[in-house]
């Protein structure tokens, strides 16, 4: 069984996961949420095998072009969600979150994304590639969860103001708390992978820690937004709506760094 077949199987399982989570959303039967969780977890295991096969087939890290990067980002997103769901039972986020995963996998599957494994250019032939990209994308996966829970928070406080009862155990306070906790996980990962390891690799590859490359600049903007989120929450006591809006803006900035910079702003990171 080759990498593309395993990728397809995992993609199908993620679709089933979203289906079960939506069934839970409309029926409130816990069994559907559990089926959605296990479909995602099994899909994650098969997706892991696909990435390992990609490494053996290509001879390098599985995120050196947009197809590989999207596949790994999809894997990271499911990994983060399986972890958070197991800890916080955030079942109501499942259907919306898995739609994001499906969108990433669908983009990776698109004919527009070349899937052939090609030799790396000299600048990418470094073990720093593994550290820089993998840890950055895993950090952004936790930001993605915060994006979903922050939107759910804004929806929850709107319902509370109208006197609509929420699901027991999933109050606006809990959603706000989960958003903070996942950003507290994602921020140090993004800092370490996106900035620290990125600067070290840049020095080794180009002789400079910082080149004001568009992706470097937007990574720094993203970092400042999430640093603002944590600073205002821990030092100034911000919670709730203000924090949710900052988290949403931060994830959108991260996605522009990931997608927009690649296609709209040419620079040293324009490999794909």
N, C-alpha and C positions, 0 to 999 in steps of 0.2 A: 504494500500500500504506500503510495507516494504522498508527498507533502500537500499537494493540491487537493487530493481526495480527503485527507484528514481535515484540512481547512474547511472544505465544503461540509463535512459531517458536523464539525463544531458550529459552523454557521447555522445549519438546520436546527441543531439543538438549542442555540440561542433564540431562534425564532419560536421554537416550542416553549421555551422558558417565558418569553414575552406573552405568548398565548395563555399559558397557565396563570401568569400573574394578572393578566387582564380578566381572566375568568374569576380569579379570587376577588379582584377589585369590584366586580359587579355582583358576585354571589356571596362574598364574605366567608366562603367556606375555606377553612385553613388548609384542607388537603390540597387545594389548587396552588396555594402559595408554596407549600412544601414540594409539590411536583415541579413548580417553576424554579425553586432553589436547586433541586437536584439535577434538573435539566441543564441549568447553568453550570453547576459544579462538574458534571460529567463532560459537558462541552469544553470546560476549561482544561480538564485532563487531556482530552483528545487534541485540543488546540496546543497544549504544551508539547505533545508528541509531534505535532506538525512543525512547530518552531525548532525542535531538536533536529528533525529530519532536514529542515531548511539549512541549519548550520552545517550538517554533514554534506549536504548536496552542494552548497555554495563555498564552503570552507571559510566562512567569515560570519560575523554577527548578523542576526536576522532582522536588521533595521537599517539597511544602507540605501534603500530607495523607498518611494512612497508606498508601494505595495507592501513591502516588508514592514515599514514603519506603521502603517495603518493596522496591519495584522497584529503587530506587537502591542500597539496602543489598545486595540480591542481586547487582547489577552490581559493587559494590565487593568483595564476597566473592569472586566469580569472578576479578576483576582481580587481587586479592592472591594468589589461589591460582595463577593462570597464571604470575605473576611468580616465586613461591616454587618452584613445581614445575620451572620452567625452570632455576632456579639450583641447587636441592638434590636434584632427582629424587626427590621425596617421594611416590612413586606409591602406596604403601600407605595413605596418608592420603586419597587421592582418593575412594574410595567413601563413606567416612563424611562427609567434608567436603561432597561434592556433595549428600548427603542434607539437610544443613543449608540449602544453597542452594535445593534443591527445596522445602523447607518454607517458606522465605521467599517464593518465587515463588507457591507454592500459597496462602499467606495473602493475598498481593496479589491473586490471581485470585478470591478468595472473594467471593461476592455481598454479604457483610457490609461490604466495603470499597467505598465510593462512588468511582467512577472518573471522574466528570465533572470537567473542569477549571473551577474557579470563581475569581472575582476575589479577590485577596489582601486580607486585612484590613490596615489601615495599619501595624501593627507589623511585618508581614512584607515590606513594600515597601522593601527595602533590599538593596544589593549585599553587605552583611554576611551575609545569609542564605546566599548561595552559599558564602562562605568558612567560615562557622560549621558548617553542616550537612554539606557535602560532605567537608571534611577530617576532621571527627569520625567520620563513617561509614566512611571509608577506614581510619582508625586502628583502629576497632573490627573491621574485616574482618581486620586482621593479628592482633588479639587472638583472633579466632575460630580462626585457624590454630593459634595457641598452645594454645587450648583442646583442639583435636583431638590435637595432638602430645603434649600433657601427659597426656591420657588414654592415648594409645598408649605413652607412657613408663612409666606405672604398670603397664600390661599387660605391657610388655617386661621390667621388672625382676621381675615375678611369674613369668614364664616362665624367666628366667635363674636364679632361685632354685630352680626345679624341675628345672633342668638341660636345658631345652628349647632347642634351637638356634634362633636368630633368623635372619631373612633376611640374607645377607651385605651389609654396607654400611649396614644399618639397625639399629644397636645402640642400646641405651638411651642411651649417651653422645651419639650423633648426634641422637637425638630431643630430648634435653635441650638440646643446643647450638642446634638449630633453634628450639625454643621461645624461648630467650633472644634469638636474633637477630631473630625476628619481633616480639617485644615491644619490642626496642630500636628497631624501625622504627615500630611502632604507638604507642608511648608519646609521642614528641615530636609526632606528628600529632594524637593525642587532646588533648595539652596545648595545642597551638596552636589547633586548631579548637574543641574543647569548652570550654576555659577562657579562653584569651586573647581570641580573636575573639568568643566568647560574651559576655565581660564588656564588651568595647568596644561591641558591638551593644546590650547591655542598657542601657548608659549613654546611648547615642544614642536608644534607643526609650523608655526609662522614666525616664531621669535618674538612674540608680543603677547602679553596677558590680555590685552583689550584693544580691539581695532575699530570700535564703533560700527561694526557690521550690523545691518538691520536686525538680524535675529538676536544678536547680543543686546541691542538696545531694547527690543521688545521683551526679551527675557527679563531684563532689568526692570522694565515698566511693570510686568506681571509680578515680579518679586516685590516691588514697592507697594503694589496694591494689597497683596496678602500680608505684607509687613504692617501696612496701615490697619488692616482688619485686626490683626493680633494686638497691635499697640493700642488702638482705640478701645478694644475690649478689655485688655488687662490693665491698662493705665487709666483710661478715661471712663471705664465702666459702660461702654456701649454694649447694648444687646438688642436683640429683636430686629426690627425693620431696618435700621441703619446698617447693622452688620450684614443682614441678608442681602441688601442691595450691593454692598461692597464685595461680598463673595460672588455674586452673579457677575458683576463687572470684571472681577479678577479672572473668572473662568473664561469669559468672552475674550479678554486680553490674551490669555494663554492659548486659546484656539486661533486667534489671529496670528500669534507668534508661530503656531504650528502650521496652519494652512496659508494664511494671507501672505506672510513674509516669503514663503516658498514660491508663490505664483505672482506676487505683485511687486516684490522688492528684491532685486538681484543683489547678491552678496557672496561672501566667502562660503556660506552654508548652502548655496544653490547647487547641490549635488544631484538632486532628483529631477 
